[in-house]
Amino acid sequence: MKDIANAEGISEKYLSQILITLRSAGLVDGFRGVHGGYVLSRPPSQITVREIVSILEGGLSIIDCTQMPNSCPRQHNCSSQSVWRKVEQTLSEVLESITLEQLARQHQGKKGQSQPMYYI
């Protein structure tokens, strides 16, 4: 974890919090011991960026009223709400179309690595 935190420019504590969240959501499995660490619970080709972002960010809602229409007293006369819903739908579709495997391979090409790493 230390090497990854350094390589990504984040603290180990922050990386640990991310991994705990991903583990709680069932996206990664953790193992203790000498050869312990974290591994993906599914193949990277079956994990989308949308799933990761939703887990870590709590959803893709840009503004509250698209997910909770009753939160705004002007919901019945709001012309911009439909625009924000379209933006969120497009964002969701784009993130759903990208898998962790695709993202890792793209990163691999930039770093010149031979194999992407899916474990910590």
Secondary structure, 3 states (H helix, E strand, C coil): CHHHHHHHCCCHHHHHHHHHHHHHCCCEEEECCCCCEEEECCCHHHCEHHHHHHHHHCCCCCCHHHHCHHHCCCHHHCCCHHHHHHHHHHHHHHHHCCEHHHHHHHHHHHHCCCCCCCEC
